[in-house]
Amino acid sequence: MPAQTMEQLVSLCKRRGFLFAGSEIYGGLQGTFDYGPLGVELKNNLKRLWWKHNVYERDDMEGIDAAILMNRYVWRYSGHEATFVDPLVDCKTCKGRFRADKLGEATCLKYPKKHPGECDGELTEPRDFNMMFKTGVGPIADDDSFAYLRPETAQGIFVNFKNVLDSTNRKLPFGIAQIGKAFRNEITPRNFIFRVREFEQMEIEYFVLPGEDEAVHDTFIEDHVNFWVEEAGLRRDNLKLYEVPKEELAHYSKRTVDIMYKFPIGWEELEGIANRTDFDLGSHSREQDKLGLTASVMENEHSTEKLTYFDHAQNRHLVPYVIEPSAGVDRGVLAVLTEAYDEEFLPNGEVRTVLRLKPSLAPVKVAVLPLKKNADEIVAVAKGIKASLQASGEMRAVYDDSAGIGKLYRRQDEIGTPFCVTVDFDTLGRGDDTALKDTVTVRDRDTMQQERIPIAELAGYVRQRIG
């Protein structure tokens, strides 16, 4: 059964080195987390799977890695300066600050069992709060020497549309993919890594001819649901689609469908897939309105480019429509951990905690364990096996002799290692059955079943099963 509470995941992540509170030794910094030794492997594996699915396995996608700092006019003409706001209220009693539209999810600082507004505190009238972080640029601090930390990765793609188009000679339809950091000054970050101030996004901006956008939108929705099920290992019945009502759509969106996942906190957005029409390329184009190519955006006096596409079939320039699948890496990690978490009650009354991660996502693929850590020959063989497995470059392998074999198995179960390889006296040819010489025991994480495998065949055995 997937994790039922966030506390289960927080405890496991801290105990086993997946995630730590940011700046913890100084009391932390709310809304920031550090990925530990296992967490960074899991996160990188998820990003690698996403990139493989969306870039390497398609013929219509390019990748970029745009700068985090951008000219502030990018955010003016994208609409973020005017619209990227949350309603903020202050409590005059406890001095807390909360999102006015999320009071039911917040906790009163004075009475933790109550929500703000349900206590004796008086709330101020809501006011707009822009969530973009400002930072100084250059040696002089004045009103003209600042930039924003990007609140999304999408704009880095839009402003590079012409660069990618000119350097690759792509024809519509085609997409640009990017994985990168974004920053939002959330009023009330909460729920572990679900809502934080520093996070990573996996985004695609897919450019199509106007009129083809709706069909492509539907295709991406289906494809990305399949990614989360088939590649990330989420159960289909823990996913559902949410059609965002028109009154809740972002200013750029014609239609948005959210892929929702059943987190321990309830159904929440895992990925949004939006039809952004021609808003963004039009907004960033020089005097775009004067060309008569789009009526949905303001005139831009600062851009130096016309971000259009010449369609030979129509013999004219046009502004492509854009379909945007956008997923949070951190939310993806949280969903994967939630889905994989399991507590199994054994016949002896013990509880076995297991992370049933897909092998392709598991931080460690193989753990090599000596039956006795003080048996020099066994240790030497075990370390040699570990080194040969990892030298292939196809899998992360570890050697561990810090406890008895039973505890070592449990430790690897908790971190999601699919296979444990045990080297024993039979491996050396000193057991009752000499035919077992040069073989090892391979234990499966999910079934706990064991089988003997020749050392010479071990790498191929594991490779076949981790995908």
N, C-alpha and C positions, 0 to 999 in steps of 0.2 A: 504494500500500500504506500502511495506517495506520502511525503511529509505532511502532517496535519497542522503543525504549528511552526511559526517562524523560529521559535526558540530551539526546536530540534536542529534546524539548519545552522543557526548561529553558533550553537554549542559544537556541532561537528566541525564547522569551518574553522573555528578558533583552535580546537583541540588538535586537529590534524593538519593545520597549516594551509587551508585554502584562502582564508580572508582574515585580515586583522583591521581593527579600527585605525584610521589614519592618525598619525602623531600621538599614538596612545600614551607614550611615556610622559607627555605634557598635558594629559587630560583629554586628548583627542581634538578633532575639529569636525563639528557636525556636518554630515553629508559627504564625508570622504572616507574611503577604504583603500587599504593596501592589499594587493594580491600576493599571497605567500607562495612557497615553492610548488605546492600542488595546484593552487588556484591559477597561477600564471600558465601552467601547462594546460589546464582545462580550458581556460579562456583562449589561448592560442590555438588549441585544437578546434574549438568551435569556429573561430574566425577562418581557420584554414579550410574547414568543410564548406563554410559559406562562400568563400572565394572560389573554391574548386567548382561548386555547384553553379555559381552565377557568372563566373568569368571563364575558367578553363573549359567547362563543358558546353559553352555556347560559342557561336561564331559571330555574334552581334554585340560583343561587349568589350570595352576597354577599361583599364583601371588607372586611377590617378591617386596622388597623395598631396592634397593642397595644404597651404600654410594655415596655421591656426590664427595668426594675426592677419587681418585684412584691412584695407582702406575703409574708413568708417562710412564712406558713401555707399559701400556695398549694403550696409545694414539700413541706411536711410531709404534706398530705392527698393530694397526687398520688402519693406514695410515693417521691419522689426523695431525700428526706433519708435514707431507710432503704435504698433499693435502687440508687441511681444511683452504683454503685461499681465500680472495677476492682481486681483483685488486684495488689498492688505488692510487688516484692522489691528488696532492695538487694544490691549486690556489695560485700563487705567489702574487696576488693583494689583495684578501680578506682574505687569510690565511686559507680558508676553506679546509676540507678534504672530498673527495667524492669517492664512488665506481665508478670505470671507466666504468663498464658495466651497471650502473643505472643512468647515468647523466640526462637522460630525466625525471627521477622521483625526482631529487634533485632540490633545490632552491639556487640560487646564494646569498651569504650573503650580497653582496653590492647592487644587483638589484633583489629584491625578485620576480619580475615578469618574470625573465629570468632563464634559466637553466645554470649550469656551462658550460663554453665553448662557450656560446652564447653572453657573455658580453665581456668587454675589458680585462679581466683577462687572464693570461697565465697559462696553466695547465702543470704540470710536466709529465714526462713519467710514465706510470703505473708501480707499483711495488707490489709484493705480500705482503699481510698482513695477518698473522695468527690470526684467531678470537678467539682462546682459551685464557681464563684468566689464568694467572699464580698466584700462591700464595705460600708464604713461609711455610715450614713445620718444626716444631721444633724450638729450641732456637737459632740456628746458621744460619745466612743468608749467603749462598754461592751457587755456581753453582750446587751443588748436593742436596741442601735442598729445593726442590720446588715440587709442584704438580700442576695439572691443575684442575680448576673447570670444571666438565664434560660439553661438548657442546651438548651431547645427552644422553638419558637414555639407549640406546640399548646396549652399551658395558658392562654395569653392568649386563645385562642378559647373554651375551655371556660368560663372565668369570665365571659365576655361573652355566653354563650349566651342568657340571658334578655333582656339588653339588645337584642341583635339581633332576637330573636323578637318582643319587644314593639314595637320601633320599625319593623319591616317587615311585621308581620302575616303572616309566612311560615307555610306549612303543610308538614308532613312529606310527602315527604322534601325536604330542602334542605341546602345546604352553606355553610360559611364558609371563605374562602380568605385566606391571608396569606403575604407574603414578608418576611422580616426576619432580623436578626442573632441568633445564638445563640453561647454560649461554653461550652467544656468544657476543663477543666484536664487535657488528655491527658498521661499519663505519658510516652509516647514518640511525639510527633507525627512523621510520616514521609511519605515518598513525595510530595514537592512539596506541592500543594494538596489531595491526597487526604484526609489526616488532619491537621487543624490545630486550633488552640485558639480561633480566632475565625473564624466562617463564617456563611454565609447559608443559610436554608432556604426552600423553596417547599412549603407544606403546605395541605392541605384537611382539615377535619373535616366529614364528611357524615353528617347525622343521619337515621336511618330508624326505622321501627317495628320492634320486636323480631319476629323471624320473617322479615323482609324483608332482613336484613343479609347473608346468604350470597350471594344472587343479585346484590345491589348490589356486593358485594366483587369477584365475578368480572367484573362489567361494568367496574369501575375498572381492574382489572389489564389487561384487553384494551385499554381506551381509552388508558392511559398508555404501554403498549408502542407503540401506534400513534403517540402524540405524539413519542416519541423517534426513531421511524423517519421519519415523514412531515414533522414540523415541525423537528426538530433535525438530521436528516440522518444518523443512525446506521444502519449496515447491520443488517438483521434477524439475520443470522448472527453478529453480534458481540454479540447480546443473548440471554440465556436466563433462565428463571424458576427460582427456588430456593424450594422449600417448606420453610420453617423448621421443624425438628423440634419436637415438643411440649416436649421437655426444654430447648430453647434459646429458647423464646418469652419475651418480656418479661412482667412480672407482670400487665399489663393485657390481654394479647392472647389471643384465642380462636384466631386463625389469622393468620399473616403470610406473605406471599409477597414475596420480594425480586426486583426486576429487576436482573439482573447484567449488567455490561458487561466486555468483554475489554480491560482497560487494559494498558499495557506491563508492569505488575507482575502480570498475570494476571487471572482472573475475580474481580471485586469488586462490592460492592453500589453501584448507582447510585440506586435508589429503593426504599423499602420501602412496602408497602401492607398495613395491618394492620386487623383487625377488633378494635376495642377494647371491644366490648360496651357495657355501661352503666357501666363502672368509673369513668370520669372525671367525668361529670355527677353520678353518685351520690356520689363522694368529696367533691365540692365543695358538696354540698347540705346544708342545715341539718337535722340529726337525720334523715338520710335513712332509716336503718335502721328507725326507729320508725314510719315510714309503711308499712313492709312492701312497698316498691316494688322493693327490690333486696337481695339477700343476699350480694353479692360485695364489699361495701365496709365500711369502718369508720364508726362514728358520728362526725359532725363537729359539734363544739360551737362552732366559731368562725365558720362561714359564716352569713351573714344571709339567704340565699335558698334556696328549694326549686327546684332546676333541673329542673323537670318540664315535660311537654307535655300539654295537655288534648286528648285524642282524642275528638271528638264522636261518632264511630261507636261507640266502646266506652263513652262517657259516663263517662270516668275519667281521672285523671292517670296518666302513665307516664313512665318514664325512657327516652329514646331510646337506641338502639344507635348506635355511631359507626364509620364506615369512614374510615380515615386514609391517604391517599397522601402520603408525605413524601419529598421529594428535596432533595439538597444542591445549591445553585447552583454552588458551587465544583467539586464532582464533575461536574456537568453541563458546566461550561466545560472541565474536563480531558478528558472524554469527547469533546466536540465537537472539541477541538484534536487529540486522538489520531486520531480518524476522518478529519479533514480533511488531516492531514499527509501529504505525498507527496514523494518524491524521484524525479524523472524524468530518465533518462539520454538526452541529446540526441545526434543523429548526429555532432556535432563533438566528442564526448567529454565535454562539460561536464555538470554535474548541476544541474538546475533544481529548487529547492525551492518547492513550491506548497502553499498552504493552500486546499484545495478546499471551502471553507465554502459552505453554502447562502447564496444572496444575501441572504436575509432576516436572517441572522445576521452577515454580514460587517461589520466595524467601519466600513469605508469602502466605499461602493457604487461610486463613480466617481472616478478620478484623471484630472485634465486636465493634459496635458503639452505644452509648446511644443517644436517640433522644434529651434528655436534660441532660447536664452535671451537672446541679445543682439540679437534682431530685435524692435524695439519694437512693431511692429504685431501680430506673432504673439503676443507676450506679452500685449498689451492684449486681444486677442480671447479668448485662453485664460482670462485672469482673469475676463473678462466671462461666459464660459460657466460657469465654476466658480461664480460668484456667483449666476447665474440658477438653476442646478440646486439649490444649497443653499437659495436663498430660498423654494423651493416647500415646504420643511419636510418633505419626504417621504424625503430621502436625505442622507447625509453625503457631501460631495464635497471633494476636496482639490486644490490646485494644487502642482506640484513641478517645479522646473527646476534641481535641485541636481546633476545628473549628465547623462551622455549618455542618449539615448533607450533604448538597450539595458539599461543599468543601472537606469533608472527602471522599465522593465517588470519586471525581476527583483525589484526591491524591492516592487512592488505584488503580484507573485505570492506572495511570502513572507508578506505580511500578509493575503492572501485577498481582495483587491479584485477583484470580478467583471469590471469593465470599465475599460479605459484609453482615454481620448479624446486623440488627437494633433492638434494644430493645426499646419499647415504652410503652405508657400507656395501650394499649391493652394487652401487655404481663402481666401486673399486674392485668388485669381484670377490669380496670377502663374506658375502652372505651365504645362506643355505643353498641358493640357486645361482650357480656360477654363470648361467646363461643370461643373467641380468646385468653382467658386467658392461660398463659403458652405456648404461641406460639411466634415466632419471624419472622420478614421479612427477607428473603434471596434474595439478589440482585445479578444477574448474570453479570459479568464484560462485556461480549461480547454483550449480547442482551439488557442489562439494565432492563430486565424483573424481576418482583418481585413476590414472592409467600410466603404464610404463612406456616411455618413448626413448628410442636410441638418441644419444646426444647428437649424432650426425644428422638426424632428421628433425631436431627440435626447432631450428629456425624456420624451416618450411612449414612445420605444424602450426606454429604460432602465427606466422605471416598469413596463412590461409584463413585463420579464424578472427584476426583483428580487422580484416578488410582494408 
